[in-house]
Amino acid sequence: MKDYFEFYNPVSLIAGQKCVQSHLAAELKLLGCKRVIVLSDNYCNDNGQLKIVRDNINAGGINIGGVYIDIPFNGNLVVVKRIADLCRINSCDSIVAVGGSSVLETAKCVKIVLTQNAHNLDELQGYDTVRSGYKMPMILLPVMCGSGSEVSNVSVIRDRIHNNKIEIVTSELFPNASLIDSQLIANLSKDRVLDSAFDALANAIESVCCLQHNPISTRYAYMAIMIIRDNLEKALKGGKNTINLQKLMEAASLAGVAQSSSMLGSVHSICHGISIILDVNHATAVGEVLPRVLKYNIESSKEMYGKMLFYILPESEYVSTPKEKRAEVFYTFLHDWYMQLKRGIKDMKTLAEHGLSVDNIDEITGKALMDGANLTNPRHIDDNAIKLILTNILEGKL
Ligand SMILES: [Fe+2]
């Protein structure tokens, strides 16, 4: 059916500096939570985010039935099962998760296991394979400005036994609320700010170009791109004022809403492949993969790139770019901007320095080809195209 689309996002987004203090406990009470499990990781434990969250749950007089902080990056099925057991033993009725996408997506999987009474998450892999289960309130608090996991219906989790990533897409994964508070990312290192902001950009851009794009998610994506343009460099300069970080977090959530409604493409399939083989976060790969996949997709997305150029460049530069050049300028600008910002960050590693080499290109390609994100990429992608993109990254060619 031509022009048909669906858009649905039920997440209550609460954003603002120190909104954890002003809103977390009240939100939990509103949802009827009596005994919460708090999920996080060692990073948040060491850097104070977990303490802020725990203190504010306690201050609201809500019971904490358990705390689990051993969630590794690229969370996995074994950890999901362990946490679900802990919830059952301690009779927890709700979940609060504070962390990066690994923590948030682990939390979503825990919710699915508990509410579906599922034992094998593998079977729930795919799109809308989950029936609506009993209600288990969940509040997510991101500590990065990239994945948008806090507003999405997606969870990507590692299956270590088969060395794969399992993707689950279902409205049951939406949290009830997300709190977007820049005090949680005030001390985020610059390399993480840059990589997560480019992850948010990739989420926005792929949501505009992918086969399931729709007019509402596209507008969320445009807004996200513009906010990142206006705030990324200021946020990287640092300083005590976290207003630019707050804006980047909000942009990441807008991009998350966009991609959650429309899906992604091969930037993410290749980044997921790299993430599995090099054992890095997928955001680490986005800055180098994004412009090259955009170049590959240009014939299918030329008009969209031209439109998005308006949101990424200052207006005067956009206007002075000839129409027929806009698509090419779009991905070239993204490439040059990322490399320039990266050079300004001391000791920030390239993908080659993370271990990408001619020896693992085949293996990464194999993983990327199996990834579901290719299904909505605007142009069919095959192993030769992926290998060429990875080779170009190694050789520093766009
Ligand atoms: Fe992403």
Residues whose N, C-alpha, C, O or C-beta is under 5 A from the ligand:
A	BS01	LIG	S147 D199 N203
